[in-house]
Amino acid sequence: MARLITLLILGSGFYWLYRQLTEKLKNKTKPAEISQKKMVQCSFCGVHFPQDQSHAHNQKTFCSPEHLTLFSEEKGLNTDSKTGTDKTDSNSHE
């Protein structure tokens, strides 16, 4: 009778251990699902981030509206927020 109880306790212990390990493996695979998003690079700072969080302008992507503005100022562009196009200053070419 003592052997039967010992086998039941050992069997329960192994089953519990098996369940714990399989739960940890399931949790480790979830972050891989997040990384399936398309990643893009900010044209100003070079940081990679998900495309659905990007601020696009003239086929360039930016991680924030501030970087879009800074990029435009650095390149001497005037950003027209209504039309979404860059307009260069006509006096800067002279």
N, C-alpha and C positions, 0 to 999 in steps of 0.2 A: 504494500500500500504506500509506503514511503517513497518507493521508486516512481510510482504513478504521480504523486504530488510533485516530486522533484521535476519530472518530465513536463508536467503542466506549467510549472513556474518557469522553467527554461524556455519552453515553447512560447509562452506569453511574452517573455523578455525579448526573444528573437523577433517575434511579430511586431512588438512595439518599436524596436530598433529599426526594423525594415520600414515601418510607416514613417518614422522620423526622417530617415535618409531620403525616401521618395518625395516627401513634402519639400525638403530643402532643394532637391533637384528641380522640382516644378517651379519654385520661386526664383531660381537662377535663370530660367529660360524666359521669364517675363520681360526683363530689360531688353532683350534682343528684339522683341516686337516693337519697342519704342524706336530703336535705331533704324527701322525700315523707312523712316521719313527721308525725303530728298533733302540733302544738305547743300547750302550755298555759302559763298564767301563774301563778306562785306568788302566793297570796293574801296572803303576808306581805311579800315583798321586791319582787315585780313582775318577776322574771326569767322569761324564756321558756325552756322546755326540753321535750324529748320527753315525750309523755304516758305512755309505757311506763316512765318513770323517776319518775313522780309518786307522791306519798303523798296519797291522797284521804281526806277526812273531812268528812262532812255537806255534800256537794256542793261542797266547796272543794278546791283542789289546792295542794300544797306541794312545794317542791323538795327538802326534807329533813325528817327527823323532828324536828330541832331547831326548824325554823320552824313546824311544826305545834304544838309545845309552846309556843313563844314567842307565837304567835298566840292560843292558848287562854288563856295567862296574861294577855296584854294585854286581851283581851275579858272577863276574869273568869270564864272557863269552866273547869270541871274535866273533863279528858278521861278517860273510862273506856275503857281500851285493850281490855278484854275484849269489850265490846258494840259499840264503835265509835261511841258516841253522846256528846254533850256533856251534862253535867248542871250546871245553875247552882246556885250556893250559895244556899240559902234565906234566909240571913241578909243577903245583899247587897241584897235588895229592900226591906228595912225602913228 
